[in-house]
């Protein structure tokens, strides 16, 4: 799923205890202030990443280190533009997106 022109493909990498993937600008315009957040089931929020402007069709790597506190599920989203309220959101691993968009296809059990 693409929201606000940003496609997020993210998965949990247990060996490194981090979330790794890419964010892609799917538009023919620059996306301003693109940032990524991951919300863990234990209440921890990872990110947001440092906001970046993405050129048309640009793809960037994303790595967000996780917490040492265990979690059983997570939701990731990209935000585009100014402020939390003005951003575009994508749904993460426990949402309606298929396998591959965020890499899990469902909540992670015993994930961290």
N, CA, C and O atoms as a GROMACS GRO file, in nm:
protein
  448
    1UNK      N    1   0.085  -0.119   0.000
    1UNK     CA    2   0.000   0.000   0.000
    1UNK      C    3   0.089   0.124   0.000
    1UNK      O    4   0.193   0.129   0.065
    2UNK      N    5   0.045   0.221  -0.073
    2UNK     CA    6   0.117   0.348  -0.083
    2UNK      C    7   0.031   0.456  -0.021
    2UNK      O    8  -0.087   0.470  -0.055
    3UNK      N    9   0.088   0.534   0.068
    3UNK     CA   10   0.018   0.646   0.130
    3UNK      C   11   0.099   0.772   0.112
    3UNK      O   12   0.218   0.774   0.142
    4UNK      N   13   0.036   0.876   0.062
    4UNK     CA   14   0.105   1.002   0.044
    4UNK      C   15   0.223   0.993  -0.051
    4UNK      O   16   0.312   1.078  -0.048
    5UNK      N   17   0.224   0.889  -0.135
    5UNK     CA   18   0.333   0.870  -0.229
    5UNK      C   19   0.449   0.790  -0.176
    5UNK      O   20   0.542   0.760  -0.251
    6UNK      N   21   0.448   0.754  -0.048
    6UNK     CA   22   0.558   0.679   0.013
    6UNK      C   23   0.517   0.534   0.035
    6UNK      O   24   0.417   0.506   0.101
    7UNK      N   25   0.595   0.443  -0.020
    7UNK     CA   26   0.574   0.300   0.002
    7UNK      C   27   0.680   0.253   0.101
    7UNK      O   28   0.799   0.273   0.079
    8UNK      N   29   0.636   0.190   0.210
    8UNK     CA   30   0.726   0.139   0.313
    8UNK      C   31   0.726  -0.013   0.308
    8UNK      O   32   0.621  -0.076   0.316
    9UNK      N   33   0.844  -0.071   0.294
    9UNK     CA   34   0.862  -0.215   0.299
    9UNK      C   35   0.959  -0.239   0.414
    9UNK      O   36   1.076  -0.201   0.407
   10UNK      N   37   0.910  -0.303   0.520
   10UNK     CA   38   0.987  -0.314   0.644
   10UNK      C   39   0.965  -0.450   0.705
   10UNK      O   40   0.854  -0.504   0.698
   11UNK      N   41   1.070  -0.507   0.766
   11UNK     CA   42   1.055  -0.632   0.838
   11UNK      C   43   1.142  -0.627   0.963
   11UNK      O   44   1.238  -0.552   0.971
   12UNK      N   45   1.104  -0.710   1.060
   12UNK     CA   46   1.182  -0.722   1.182
   12UNK      C   47   1.294  -0.822   1.157
   12UNK      O   48   1.270  -0.933   1.109
   13UNK      N   49   1.417  -0.784   1.191
   13UNK     CA   50   1.534  -0.869   1.177
   13UNK      C   51   1.580  -0.910   1.316
   13UNK      O   52   1.646  -0.832   1.386
   14UNK      N   53   1.545  -1.032   1.358
   14UNK     CA   54   1.574  -1.077   1.494
   14UNK      C   55   1.724  -1.079   1.526
   14UNK      O   56   1.761  -1.034   1.634
   15UNK      N   57   1.811  -1.129   1.438
   15UNK     CA   58   1.954  -1.132   1.473
   15UNK      C   59   2.012  -0.996   1.511
   15UNK      O   60   2.097  -0.987   1.599
   16UNK      N   61   1.966  -0.890   1.445
   16UNK     CA   62   2.017  -0.757   1.477
   16UNK      C   63   1.923  -0.678   1.568
   16UNK      O   64   1.953  -0.565   1.606
   17UNK      N   65   1.808  -0.739   1.604
   17UNK     CA   66   1.707  -0.674   1.686
   17UNK      C   67   1.675  -0.534   1.632
   17UNK      O   68   1.678  -0.434   1.704
   18UNK      N   69   1.645  -0.531   1.503
   18UNK     CA   70   1.613  -0.404   1.439
   18UNK      C   71   1.511  -0.425   1.327
   18UNK      O   72   1.487  -0.537   1.283
   19UNK      N   73   1.453  -0.315   1.283
   19UNK     CA   74   1.361  -0.316   1.171
   19UNK      C   75   1.437  -0.263   1.050
   19UNK      O   76   1.498  -0.156   1.056
   20UNK      N   77   1.434  -0.340   0.941
   20UNK     CA   78   1.510  -0.304   0.822
   20UNK      C   79   1.419  -0.307   0.700
   20UNK      O   80   1.327  -0.388   0.692
   21UNK      N   81   1.445  -0.218   0.607
   21UNK     CA   82   1.369  -0.218   0.484
   21UNK      C   83   1.400  -0.097   0.400
   21UNK      O   84   1.510  -0.041   0.404
   22UNK      N   85   1.298  -0.056   0.322
   22UNK     CA   86   1.313   0.059   0.233
   22UNK      C   87   1.188   0.145   0.238
   22UNK      O   88   1.080   0.099   0.274
   23UNK      N   89   1.206   0.270   0.202
   23UNK     CA   90   1.093   0.359   0.174
   23UNK      C   91   1.117   0.411   0.032
   23UNK      O   92   1.228   0.448  -0.005
   24UNK      N   93   1.009   0.412  -0.046
   24UNK     CA   94   1.018   0.450  -0.187
   24UNK      C   95   0.922   0.562  -0.219
   24UNK      O   96   0.805   0.558  -0.181
   25UNK      N   97   0.971   0.663  -0.288
   25UNK     CA   98   0.885   0.769  -0.340
   25UNK      C   99   0.828   0.717  -0.471
   25UNK      O  100   0.901   0.702  -0.569
   26UNK      N  101   0.699   0.691  -0.474
   26UNK     CA  102   0.635   0.634  -0.592
   26UNK      C  103   0.582   0.740  -0.688
   26UNK      O  104   0.519   0.708  -0.788
   27UNK      N  105   0.608   0.867  -0.657
   27UNK     CA  106   0.553   0.976  -0.737
   27UNK      C  107   0.657   1.037  -0.831
   27UNK      O  108   0.774   1.000  -0.828
   28UNK      N  109   0.611   1.128  -0.912
   28UNK     CA  110   0.700   1.205  -1.001
   28UNK      C  111   0.732   1.341  -0.942
   28UNK      O  112   0.780   1.430  -1.012
   29UNK      N  113   0.706   1.358  -0.813
   29UNK     CA  114   0.733   1.483  -0.742
   29UNK      C  115   0.818   1.454  -0.619
   29UNK      O  116   0.823   1.341  -0.571
   30UNK      N  117   0.884   1.557  -0.568
   30UNK     CA  118   0.960   1.543  -0.444
   30UNK      C  119   0.864   1.527  -0.327
   30UNK      O  120   0.765   1.598  -0.318
   31UNK      N  121   0.895   1.432  -0.238
   31UNK     CA  122   0.821   1.418  -0.112
   31UNK      C  123   0.904   1.484  -0.003
   31UNK      O  124   1.021   1.452   0.013
   32UNK      N  125   0.843   1.575   0.071
   32UNK     CA  126   0.914   1.649   0.175
   32UNK      C  127   0.890   1.588   0.312
   32UNK      O  128   0.782   1.539   0.343
   33UNK      N  129   0.995   1.591   0.393
   33UNK     CA  130   0.989   1.549   0.534
   33UNK      C  131   0.935   1.408   0.550
   33UNK      O  132   0.842   1.385   0.628
   34UNK      N  133   0.992   1.313   0.477
   34UNK     CA  134   0.954   1.172   0.489
   34UNK      C  135   1.025   1.115   0.611
   34UNK      O  136   1.146   1.132   0.627
   35UNK      N  137   0.950   1.047   0.697
   35UNK     CA  138   1.007   0.984   0.815
   35UNK      C  139   0.930   0.857   0.847
   35UNK      O  140   0.816   0.839   0.804
   36UNK      N  141   0.994   0.768   0.923
   36UNK     CA  142   0.938   0.636   0.952
   36UNK      C  143   0.928   0.618   1.103
   36UNK      O  144   1.016   0.660   1.178
   37UNK      N  145   0.818   0.556   1.146
   37UNK     CA  146   0.799   0.519   1.286
   37UNK      C  147   0.755   0.374   1.294
   37UNK      O  148   0.689   0.323   1.204
   38UNK      N  149   0.792   0.309   1.404
   38UNK     CA  150   0.744   0.175   1.435
   38UNK      C  151   0.688   0.180   1.576
   38UNK      O  152   0.756   0.227   1.668
   39UNK      N  153   0.567   0.132   1.594
   39UNK     CA  154   0.503   0.125   1.725
   39UNK      C  155   0.499  -0.021   1.768
   39UNK      O  156   0.441  -0.105   1.698
   40UNK      N  157   0.560  -0.052   1.882
   40UNK     CA  158   0.565  -0.188   1.933
   40UNK      C  159   0.448  -0.215   2.027
   40UNK      O  160   0.393  -0.123   2.088
   41UNK      N  161   0.411  -0.342   2.039
   41UNK     CA  162   0.300  -0.381   2.126
   41UNK      C  163   0.330  -0.353   2.273
   41UNK      O  164   0.237  -0.347   2.354
   42UNK      N  165   0.456  -0.337   2.310
   42UNK     CA  166   0.491  -0.308   2.450
   42UNK      C  167   0.479  -0.159   2.483
   42UNK      O  168   0.515  -0.116   2.593
   43UNK      N  169   0.429  -0.079   2.387
   43UNK     CA  170   0.408   0.063   2.409
   43UNK      C  171   0.523   0.152   2.363
   43UNK      O  172   0.512   0.274   2.367
   44UNK      N  173   0.632   0.092   2.320
   44UNK     CA  174   0.747   0.168   2.274
   44UNK      C  175   0.727   0.218   2.132
   44UNK      O  176   0.677   0.145   2.046
   45UNK      N  177   0.765   0.342   2.108
   45UNK     CA  178   0.766   0.398   1.972
   45UNK      C  179   0.910   0.413   1.928
   45UNK      O  180   0.989   0.478   1.996
   46UNK      N  181   0.943   0.355   1.815
   46UNK     CA  182   1.076   0.370   1.756
   46UNK      C  183   1.069   0.477   1.649
   46UNK      O  184   0.979   0.475   1.565
   47UNK      N  185   1.162   0.569   1.652
   47UNK     CA  186   1.160   0.679   1.556
   47UNK      C  187   1.086   0.797   1.614
   47UNK      O  188   1.059   0.799   1.734
   48UNK      N  189   1.054   0.894   1.533
   48UNK     CA  190   1.068   0.889   1.388
   48UNK      C  191   1.213   0.904   1.344
   48UNK      O  192   1.297   0.957   1.417
   49UNK      N  193   1.239   0.855   1.224
   49UNK     CA  194   1.370   0.876   1.164
   49UNK      C  195   1.386   1.024   1.132
   49UNK      O  196   1.289   1.100   1.134
   50UNK      N  197   1.507   1.064   1.103
   50UNK     CA  198   1.534   1.203   1.064
   50UNK      C  199   1.459   1.232   0.934
   50UNK      O  200   1.473   1.158   0.837
   51UNK      N  201   1.380   1.340   0.931
   51UNK     CA  202   1.305   1.373   0.808
   51UNK      C  203   1.399   1.398   0.690
   51UNK      O  204   1.502   1.464   0.704
   52UNK      N  205   1.361   1.344   0.575
   52UNK     CA  206   1.439   1.364   0.453
   52UNK      C  207   1.344   1.401   0.339
   52UNK      O  208   1.227   1.364   0.338
   53UNK      N  209   1.397   1.474   0.243
   53UNK     CA  210   1.325   1.501   0.120
   53UNK      C  211   1.366   1.395   0.019
   53UNK      O  212   1.485   1.370   0.000
   54UNK      N  213   1.268   1.333  -0.045
   54UNK     CA  214   1.296   1.226  -0.140
   54UNK      C  215   1.262   1.270  -0.282
   54UNK      O  216   1.151   1.315  -0.310
   55UNK      N  217   1.359   1.255  -0.370
   55UNK     CA  218   1.340   1.287  -0.511
   55UNK      C  219   1.239   1.190  -0.574
   55UNK      O  220   1.216   1.082  -0.519
   56UNK      N  221   1.180   1.227  -0.685
   56UNK     CA  222   1.088   1.136  -0.754
   56UNK      C  223   1.152   0.999  -0.778
   56UNK      O  224   1.265   0.989  -0.827
   57UNK      N  225   1.078   0.894  -0.743
   57UNK     CA  226   1.119   0.754  -0.763
   57UNK      C  227   1.239   0.711  -0.679
   57UNK      O  228   1.291   0.601  -0.699
   58UNK      N  229   1.284   0.794  -0.588
   58UNK     CA  230   1.399   0.760  -0.503
   58UNK      C  231   1.362   0.649  -0.406
   58UNK      O  232   1.250   0.643  -0.356
   59UNK      N  233   1.459   0.560  -0.379
   59UNK     CA  234   1.444   0.453  -0.281
   59UNK      C  235   1.555   0.470  -0.179
   59UNK      O  236   1.672   0.487  -0.214
   60UNK      N  237   1.518   0.466  -0.050
   60UNK     CA  238   1.616   0.482   0.058
   60UNK      C  239   1.605   0.366   0.156
   60UNK      O  240   1.496   0.314   0.181
   61UNK      N  241   1.719   0.324   0.211
   61UNK     CA  242   1.721   0.221   0.313
   61UNK      C  243   1.675   0.276   0.447
   61UNK      O  244   1.694   0.394   0.478
   62UNK      N  245   1.612   0.188   0.526
   62UNK     CA  246   1.564   0.224   0.660
   62UNK      C  247   1.615   0.120   0.758
   62UNK      O  248   1.600   0.000   0.734
   63UNK      N  249   1.674   0.165   0.868
   63UNK     CA  250   1.711   0.077   0.979
   63UNK      C  251   1.672   0.147   1.108
   63UNK      O  252   1.717   0.258   1.135
   64UNK      N  253   1.587   0.082   1.186
   64UNK     CA  254   1.548   0.134   1.317
   64UNK      C  255   1.582   0.029   1.423
   64UNK      O  256   1.518  -0.076   1.426
   65UNK      N  257   1.680   0.054   1.509
   65UNK     CA  258   1.709  -0.040   1.617
   65UNK      C  259   1.589  -0.054   1.709
   65UNK      O  260   1.517   0.043   1.734
   66UNK      N  261   1.568  -0.175   1.759
   66UNK     CA  262   1.455  -0.201   1.848
   66UNK      C  263   1.498  -0.188   1.994
   66UNK      O  264   1.612  -0.155   2.024
   67UNK      N  265   1.404  -0.215   2.082
   67UNK     CA  266   1.427  -0.211   2.226
   67UNK      C  267   1.462  -0.351   2.275
   67UNK      O  268   1.436  -0.450   2.206
   68UNK      N  269   1.522  -0.360   2.392
   68UNK     CA  270   1.549  -0.491   2.452
   68UNK      C  271   1.426  -0.549   2.520
   68UNK      O  272   1.423  -0.668   2.552
   69UNK      N  273   1.323  -0.466   2.541
   69UNK     CA  274   1.199  -0.512   2.604
   69UNK      C  275   1.121  -0.596   2.502
   69UNK      O  276   1.101  -0.551   2.389
   70UNK      N  277   1.078  -0.717   2.540
   70UNK     CA  278   1.005  -0.804   2.446
   70UNK      C  279   0.877  -0.739   2.394
   70UNK      O  280   0.814  -0.658   2.462
   71UNK      N  281   0.839  -0.777   2.272
   71UNK     CA  282   0.713  -0.733   2.213
   71UNK      C  283   0.655  -0.847   2.131
   71UNK      O  284   0.728  -0.937   2.089
   72UNK      N  285   0.524  -0.842   2.108
   72UNK     CA  286   0.457  -0.949   2.034
   72UNK      C  287   0.400  -0.904   1.901
   72UNK      O  288   0.356  -0.986   1.821
   73UNK      N  289   0.400  -0.774   1.876
   73UNK     CA  290   0.348  -0.722   1.750
   73UNK      C  291   0.399  -0.582   1.726
   73UNK      O  292   0.455  -0.519   1.816
   74UNK      N  293   0.380  -0.535   1.603
   74UNK     CA  294   0.428  -0.401   1.570
   74UNK      C  295   0.350  -0.346   1.452
   74UNK      O  296   0.294  -0.420   1.370
   75UNK      N  297   0.348  -0.212   1.446
   75UNK     CA  298   0.284  -0.140   1.336
   75UNK      C  299   0.382  -0.033   1.290
   75UNK      O  300   0.433   0.044   1.372
   76UNK      N  301   0.409  -0.028   1.161
   76UNK     CA  302   0.502   0.070   1.106
   76UNK      C  303   0.427   0.161   1.010
   76UNK      O  304   0.330   0.120   0.946
   77UNK      N  305   0.474   0.284   0.999
   77UNK     CA  306   0.414   0.374   0.902
   77UNK      C  307   0.513   0.481   0.859
   77UNK      O  308   0.604   0.517   0.933
   78UNK      N  309   0.491   0.530   0.738
   78UNK     CA  310   0.566   0.644   0.688
   78UNK      C  311   0.481   0.768   0.707
   78UNK      O  312   0.359   0.763   0.696
   79UNK      N  313   0.546   0.878   0.736
   79UNK     CA  314   0.479   1.008   0.743
   79UNK      C  315   0.543   1.097   0.638
   79UNK      O  316   0.664   1.093   0.616
   80UNK      N  317   0.461   1.178   0.573
   80UNK     CA  318   0.507   1.269   0.469
   80UNK      C  319   0.455   1.408   0.499
   80UNK      O  320   0.337   1.424   0.531
   81UNK      N  321   0.541   1.509   0.491
   81UNK     CA  322   0.498   1.646   0.512
   81UNK      C  323   0.520   1.691   0.655
   81UNK      O  324   0.593   1.626   0.731
   82UNK      N  325   0.458   1.802   0.692
   82UNK     CA  326   0.478   1.861   0.823
   82UNK      C  327   0.398   1.793   0.931
   82UNK      O  328   0.286   1.748   0.908
   83UNK      N  329   0.456   1.786   1.051
   83UNK     CA  330   0.387   1.744   1.173
   83UNK      C  331   0.313   1.613   1.168
   83UNK      O  332   0.275   1.565   1.062
   84UNK      N  333   0.291   1.556   1.286
   84UNK     CA  334   0.219   1.430   1.301
   84UNK      C  335   0.079   1.440   1.245
   84UNK      O  336   0.035   1.349   1.174
   85UNK      N  337   0.008   1.548   1.275
   85UNK     CA  338  -0.131   1.561   1.231
   85UNK      C  339  -0.142   1.576   1.081
   85UNK      O  340  -0.242   1.534   1.022
   86UNK      N  341  -0.040   1.634   1.017
   86UNK     CA  342  -0.048   1.658   0.874
   86UNK      C  343   0.012   1.548   0.790
   86UNK      O  344   0.008   1.554   0.667
   87UNK      N  345   0.068   1.446   0.854
   87UNK     CA  346   0.137   1.342   0.780
   87UNK      C  347   0.043   1.240   0.720
   87UNK      O  348  -0.072   1.227   0.762
   88UNK      N  349   0.094   1.168   0.623
   88UNK     CA  350   0.022   1.056   0.564
   88UNK      C  351   0.070   0.931   0.635
   88UNK      O  352   0.188   0.919   0.666
   89UNK      N  353  -0.020   0.838   0.660
   89UNK     CA  354   0.015   0.719   0.734
   89UNK      C  355  -0.013   0.593   0.655
   89UNK      O  356  -0.112   0.584   0.582
   90UNK      N  357   0.075   0.496   0.670
   90UNK     CA  358   0.053   0.363   0.617
   90UNK      C  359   0.037   0.269   0.734
   90UNK      O  360   0.091   0.295   0.841
   91UNK      N  361  -0.034   0.161   0.716
   91UNK     CA  362  -0.057   0.065   0.823
   91UNK      C  363   0.052  -0.038   0.820
   91UNK      O  364   0.100  -0.076   0.713
   92UNK      N  365   0.092  -0.084   0.937
   92UNK     CA  366   0.203  -0.178   0.946
   92UNK      C  367   0.162  -0.322   0.952
   92UNK      O  368   0.063  -0.362   0.892
   93UNK      N  369   0.238  -0.401   1.026
   93UNK     CA  370   0.228  -0.546   1.019
   93UNK      C  371   0.097  -0.603   1.066
   93UNK      O  372   0.061  -0.713   1.025
   94UNK      N  373   0.024  -0.532   1.149
   94UNK     CA  374  -0.102  -0.588   1.196
   94UNK      C  375  -0.221  -0.532   1.118
   94UNK      O  376  -0.335  -0.556   1.156
   95UNK      N  377  -0.195  -0.460   1.011
   95UNK     CA  378  -0.301  -0.398   0.934
   95UNK      C  379  -0.344  -0.479   0.814
   95UNK      O  380  -0.328  -0.601   0.812
   96UNK      N  381  -0.398  -0.411   0.715
   96UNK     CA  382  -0.459  -0.476   0.600
   96UNK      C  383  -0.364  -0.498   0.483
   96UNK      O  384  -0.405  -0.552   0.380
   97UNK      N  385  -0.240  -0.459   0.495
   97UNK     CA  386  -0.150  -0.473   0.383
   97UNK      C  387  -0.100  -0.616   0.372
   97UNK      O  388  -0.089  -0.686   0.473
   98UNK      N  389  -0.072  -0.659   0.251
   98UNK     CA  390  -0.029  -0.796   0.227
   98UNK      C  391   0.116  -0.818   0.262
   98UNK      O  392   0.190  -0.724   0.290
   99UNK      N  393   0.156  -0.944   0.259
   99UNK     CA  394   0.294  -0.980   0.283
   99UNK      C  395   0.380  -0.906   0.181
   99UNK      O  396   0.346  -0.900   0.063
  100UNK      N  397   0.489  -0.852   0.227
  100UNK     CA  398   0.580  -0.781   0.140
  100UNK      C  399   0.577  -0.632   0.162
  100UNK      O  400   0.682  -0.567   0.154
  101UNK      N  401   0.462  -0.575   0.191
  101UNK     CA  402   0.459  -0.432   0.218
  101UNK      C  403   0.537  -0.400   0.344
  101UNK      O  404   0.613  -0.303   0.347
  102UNK      N  405   0.519  -0.481   0.447
  102UNK     CA  406   0.595  -0.460   0.570
  102UNK      C  407   0.664  -0.588   0.614
  102UNK      O  408   0.720  -0.593   0.724
  103UNK      N  409   0.662  -0.689   0.531
  103UNK     CA  410   0.746  -0.805   0.552
  103UNK      C  411   0.696  -0.909   0.648
  103UNK      O  412   0.755  -1.017   0.654
  104UNK      N  413   0.589  -0.885   0.723
  104UNK     CA  414   0.552  -0.984   0.823
  104UNK      C  415   0.424  -1.057   0.788
  104UNK      O  416   0.412  -1.176   0.819
  105UNK      N  417   0.330  -0.991   0.725
  105UNK     CA  418   0.203  -1.054   0.693
  105UNK      C  419   0.116  -1.076   0.814
  105UNK      O  420   0.011  -1.140   0.803
  106UNK      N  421   0.154  -1.025   0.928
  106UNK     CA  422   0.077  -1.039   1.051
  106UNK      C  423   0.163  -0.999   1.168
  106UNK      O  424   0.281  -0.968   1.151
  107UNK      N  425   0.106  -0.999   1.284
  107UNK     CA  426   0.185  -0.959   1.400
  107UNK      C  427   0.295  -1.060   1.427
  107UNK      O  428   0.279  -1.180   1.405
  108UNK      N  429   0.405  -1.009   1.475
  108UNK     CA  430   0.517  -1.094   1.512
  108UNK      C  431   0.493  -1.146   1.652
  108UNK      O  432   0.460  -1.067   1.741
  109UNK      N  433   0.508  -1.273   1.673
  109UNK     CA  434   0.492  -1.333   1.805
  109UNK      C  435   0.630  -1.358   1.865
  109UNK      O  436   0.717  -1.415   1.800
  110UNK      N  437   0.648  -1.315   1.990
  110UNK     CA  438   0.776  -1.332   2.055
  110UNK      C  439   0.887  -1.257   1.982
  110UNK      O  440   1.003  -1.297   1.986
  111UNK      N  441   0.850  -1.148   1.917
  111UNK     CA  442   0.935  -1.082   1.821
  111UNK      C  443   1.054  -1.007   1.874
  111UNK      O  444   1.133  -0.959   1.792
  112UNK      N  445   1.073  -0.993   2.001
  112UNK     CA  446   1.189  -0.911   2.034
  112UNK      C  447   1.221  -0.904   2.176
  112UNK      O  448   1.318  -0.838   2.214
   0.00000   0.00000   0.00000
